[in-house]
Amino acid sequence: MGIVDNIKLIREEIPQNVKLIAVSKTKPVEDILEVYNSGHKVFGENKPQELRDKETVMPKDIEWHFIGHLQTNKVKYIAPFVSLIHGVDSLKVLSEINKQAIRNERVIDCLIQIDIAHEETKFGLFEDQARELLNSDVFFSMKNVRICGVMGIGSITDDLNKTRREFKELKTTFHKLKEEFFLKEDSFSEVSMGMSSDYSLAIEEGSTMVRIGSSIFGERDYLK
Ligand SMILES: *Cc1c(COP(=O)(O)O)cnc(C)c1O
């Protein structure tokens, strides 16, 4: 089966109101174009320069999502065009996103990454740290970023109950933050969770956006 068949099957499988982000990191523009020409226009990347380079050569009506860990000094590469930054995990990076958004005369939508897996290799804030960020004067003064929800990455494990618990935790955190900070803001509505190995579970637990790479494009080759 080709990549277009793969994405069609996944699109049919997931509910209409769940947004599908086709994660094209490490994959060539030819593959992305094939998916694009089949009618899908939402893609995710996790390296700022790679994303910038692909954006330059690809059709302009693509919605590009940045899904990985973002370093402060690299925000500038994606600020002119990115439609959603999934992995905001510090006030420092959010300040830089705000600064680059001002420079580009736009508002940049962001999700706060919550640490649900509690593994050392994963990024993200604990719920209290997210609360602290949202309560800060520095955040209050930012006019060019809009927080649209939360994002989380489940543990790499065969224990589906563990993953389910993590997704439940993220959904609960979303509801609490909504209640405390965004009750009047309809735009705070997204829970980005679920990848190739666990998206069905994530949808059962209330995901609004799934980020799927290898089940669409095939396994990634990091050695090239
Ligand atoms: C790579 C990546 C994905 C997609 O992973 P697959 O297992 O290939 O579906 C999703 N989210 C993030 C943050 C990623 O880095």
The ligand as a Gaussian input file, in Angstrom:
#p B3LYP/6-31G(d) Opt

LIG

0 1
 C        7.498000      12.031000      15.302000
 C        6.402000      12.558000      16.134000
 C        5.089000      12.124000      15.950000
 C        4.695000      11.041000      14.953000
 O        5.198000       9.806000      15.358000
 P        4.755000       8.431000      14.663000
 O        4.984000       7.424000      15.709000
 O        5.646000       8.261000      13.484000
 O        3.340000       8.556000      14.275000
 C        4.105000      12.690000      16.737000
 N        4.391000      13.638000      17.663000
 C        5.635000      14.083000      17.860000
 C        5.881000      15.124000      18.893000
 C        6.690000      13.551000      17.117000
 O        7.932000      13.997000      17.333000

